[in-house]
Amino acid sequence: MLKPKVAVLKTTPETVLDDYARLMHMAEYRGSIDMSRETILKINISWHKYFPACSTTPWQLEGVIRTLIEDGFSKDQLVLVHNDTVVVKSKVGEIRNRLAPVGRRYGLRTLYLQNGAQWSPYEPNHPMMVLDKVYPRGIEIPEFFIGKNIIHLPTMKTHVFTTMTGAMKNAFGGLLQTHRHWTHSVIHETLVDLLTIQKEIHPGIFAVTDGTLAGDGPGPRAMIPKVKNYLLASSDQVALDACAAHMMGFDPLSLDFLRLAQERGLGCGSVSDIEIIGEDISDVNFGFHCADTFASRGQKAIYHGWLKPFEKILLRSPLVFWSYIASKVYHDCFWYPFVGRKRVNKILETDWGRLFQEYAG
């Protein structure tokens, strides 16, 4: 049995666009993506504010677009896709994260799933672990996704619910609507179900992880961003996330979503069984740790703790409005101006920060 391939490169702000092309070719993306079909570039915006390592970087988006066009894709085949969450507005985020100028520069279409897509019932061909129970009235996905390739554009960062987040969780912001917080209590199984659905609806799947700036601590927002200078890519989302987890300092198979995905034959979560091309990551260990925020501790009390009996009342009734307000007030009005801004300014003083500022316009 052939080992899945994950390409890993070190990069610099001066060479990053060329390095993305080299990375994708090393990972043999053209063997995974059907060049006759439209291709979705699934952008990750985890916050509508700019916070390093939180969302798809402009050089990540440009590097992938430029490579695809140079390799023969027409701009009409490529579609940038965003989806809101109940607390994150993608139209604001694509501006503040300097992604909108990249899309305009290359003349690409943009689809906002929250108001520009038809969501249709979908009956999976394979058994679901939890989604059919979370949504007993039926699973709905964007009709636009069916029959198209998808390239995920996550960043390397921690996450309060899944320890780390990457390629697999990027589908969480695409295949599920704004009620996706209903799945947080079974998030690991949900990610496995979403990968199962992806393999049914997409003729080609690929993912590129930006680790130029990586997030440590209580991700995906209240993190400590650190310069790491790595790029990763693979057609195996499980293998890609396993390598990223290993580099961050986590045991990949201790993360339930990777272990369950491997057990169900959806990919390889064991780093020793992955062919890693490029950099030797065997001794790479960032020493990252996942932690909680005030907001995430409250959420975990609802999903797994003493508030569990009240989960439906708190999350599936008008009362859920107050949890949205609490999250926005904490993150946007308190944490970002009093804690996050200092961390942003520190990164803006680095070479990557200066490159980010060049994408204004």
N, C-alpha and C positions, 0 to 999 in steps of 0.2 A: 504494500500500500504506500503510495507516495505521501511524503510529508507535506503539510501545508507550508507555504512560503510567506515569510514576513520580512520586508525590507526595512532596514534601519540605517539612517545616515546622520552624521553630525553636520551642522550647517552654520552659516554666518549670515548676518543681514545683507552683506554684499553679494552673496552667492545663492540666496535662498530660492529664487525663482528657477534658476537652472537646476538646483538640487532637487526641487520638486519633480522636475521632468525626469531626472536620473532615477529618483526614488520610484516613481510610477512604472518606469520601464524595468527596473530591477525586480519589481513585484509582479511584472508581466500582466499589467492591467488589461491589455488588449485581448488577452486570452479569456477574460472574464466579462468584458463589456461588448455587447452586440452593437457594432458601429452603424448598423442600418436602422437603429431605433433611437427614439428620443431618450435623453438621459437627464434624470433629476439630479441636481446638486443640492443635497439636503444640508442646509446651513444650520448650525447650532447657535442660537442666541439664548443664553441662560439668564441674561439680564439686559434690560434696555439701557442700562448705563454702561459706560466703558469701564471694564475691570480686567486687568491682564490675566490671561489663561482661562477666562470665564467663557468666552464665545469664540467662534470661528475667527481667525485672524485675516486681515485683508491680504497678506502675502500668501496665505494658505489658499484662499479663494482664487487669487490671481494666478498662482503657480499651477493649480489644477486646470483652470480655464485655458490658460496659455498652452499647456501641454496638450490638452484635448484638441484645440484648434490647430496647433502645429501638426498633430498627427492625423488630421483629416476630418474631424468633426466640423460641421457647419454651425454657426451661431444659432441657427433656427432649431437645431437638435437639442440645445442645452437650455434647461429651465432652472432658475433659482427658486427654491421652495422654502417658505417660512411658515411657522405656525405659532400663534400666541399661546401663552398659558394664562391662567386667571390673574396672574400678577406680573406678567412680562409682556410688553407690547413690541412685537417684532419690527413694525414699521419705524418705531423710534430707535430700536436697537440697531437696525442696519445702518442708520445714519451715524449714531454715536460710536459704533464700532468700525466706522469707515469702510463698510462693505458696499453701500449703495454706489459710491463712485466707481468701484471696480466693475459692477454689473453694467453701469452706463457706458464705461469705457469700451467694453466689448460688445455692447448692444444686445444684451441678453434679456429675455423675458423673465418676469418675476411673478410667482404665484403665491398669494397669501391664503393659506388653507382655511383660515377662520372665516373669510368672507368671499373667497373666489373659487371655491371648489364644491362639487357635489359629493356629499357623503352618502354612500349606499350600503345596504346590508351585504355582509360577506359571510359565507358559510365555508369555514376552513376544510380542506381535504384531509387534514390530519387532526388527531385528538388534541384539544386544548388542555392545558393544565389548570388555568383559572379564568381566562377571559370569558368563557361562556357562562360562568357562575357570577362574575362581577357584572356582566351585562346580560341578564337573563332574557331581555327583550330582543337581543341580537347584537352582534358585533357589526359596527359600521367603520368603513375605511374610505379614504378619498378615491373616488372612481378614477381620477386622473392617474393614480399610481399604477394601475393595472396594465401590464404589458410594457412598461418602461424600465430601462436600467436605472439604478440608483447608485450614487457615489456619496457616502457620508463624510462630513467634514467636522469631526469632533476635535476637542483639545484634550491634553493630558491633565487630568485634575481629579481631586478627591470628591466624594459625594456622601452626604450625611446618611443616605438610605442604602447605598450600594457599595460603600467604602471607596470605590473609584468608579469613574464613568468614562465611556468612550464610544466605540462604534456601535455596540449593541444598544446602548441606551439612547443613541441618537434617533432611533426609530420611534421611541416613546413620544417624541415631539412631532411626529409625522403621521403615524397610523392611528393615533387616538385623539379624540377631540378634547375640549376643555374640561370634560368630566374625568380626565385621566387620573386625577388625584384619588379617585375611588380605588385605584389599584395599588396605592402606596403600601398597604398592609401586606400585599403579596407581590411586591415589586420584582423580586428575583424571578418568580414563575412567569410574571407578565412579560419580562424581557425575553424569556425563552419562547413564549407563545408568539411574540411579535417577530422573532427571527424565523419561526416556523412559517408564519404568514408571508414574510418577505420572500422566502425561498419559493413560495407558491406563486406569487404575483409578479416578481421581477425576473426578466430573462438574464440580467446581469447585475451583480452586486460587488461593490468595491468600497474601500474606506481608506481615508488618509488622515492620520492623527498628527496634529501639530503639537510638538513638545518644545518649541523654541522657548516659550514661557510656560511653566507648569505650576499647578495650584496645589498647595499643601494646606491641610487643616480642614475646617468645616465647609467643604464645597457644597454646591457649585458657585456660591457667591462670596461668602465671608472667609476667603482664603488668604494665605500668604503667597503671593506670586514669586516665583524664583526662575532665574535664567538657567535653562538647561540645554538649549541648542540642538534638540533632537527632532527628527522627522521619522514617522513610521507609516507603512502602508501594507495592505494585504487584501485579498479577496475573501479571506476567512476572518469574519468579525470576531469569532471566539479566540482564535490564535492571536489576532492583533491586540485585543484587550488583555489577553494573558501576558503578552510580552510587555505591554505598558504597565500592567500591575506589578510584574516582576521588577521592572526598572524603578518603580516608585517605592518598592520595598515590601510589597504584599505577596503572600503566597496565593497564586492565581486560583488554585483549586479549593482554597478556603473560602472563596467568594461563591456563594450559592448559584448565582446566575451563570457563572462560567462552568462550574461543576455540572449543573443540571443540563446545560447546553451540550456539553461533551457526552454526558450519559445518553442523551437523546440523538446522538449522531449528527448534531448541527455544526460541529467544528471541533477544533482541538484546543483544550485548555491546559495541556501539559507542555511546558516550555521545552522540556527535553525531547519532545516528539515533533518539534517545529524546526523547519529549516530556516535559519535566520541569515539573511544575506546582507552584507555590508559590515556594519559595526559589530564587534563582539560585545554582547551585553551580559555575558555570564557573570561578571563581577560588578555590574552596575547596580547600585542601590542608593536611591535618593534619600532613603530614611524618612519617607513621608508618613504622616499619621492622620487618621481621620478623627474628627472631633465634632461636637454638637454646638449649636447656637441656642440662644433662648427660644427662638422660634421652632427649631427642629426638636428640642426636648418636649415642647408642647405637642407637636405632631406625633412624636413617638408614643406619648402617653395615650393618644387617641388610637393609634394603630396597634399598639402592642401592650400598653400599660393599663393603669387604673381607670382610664376613660374609655377603654375598649367597648364596654356595654352601651356607650352613648355614641358610637361611631356614626351610625346612620343618621341620628338626630343632628349631630354636629356637622356632618359633611354632605348630607343629602336632603337638607331642608333649608329654608331661608336663613337659618342661623349660620350657614357656611359663609355668608357675606362677611361676618365679623372676623373670621379667620383670615380672609383675604386682606381686610383692612389692617389687621394686626401685623401680617407679614410685610405689607407695603410700608407701614409706619416704621416698623423696626428696621428693615433693610434700607429703604430709600431715604427716610427722614432722620434716622439716628445713626445706623452703622456706617453708611457710606460717607456722610459729611464729617463724622467725628473719628472714624477709624480707617475706612477704606480709602479716603482721599489721600492720606499720607502714603499709603502703599502704592497707589496709582502714580503719584508724583515721583516716588523713588524709582519706579520702572521707567517712567518717561525720561529719566536722566541717563538711561542705558542706551546702547546702540539700537536695541529693539524698540525702545520707546521713541527714539528719533525717527526710526523707519516708520513707525505707526503714524507719527505726525505728518510725514510726507504724503500720506494717503488722504489728507483733507481735500475737500473740494466737491 
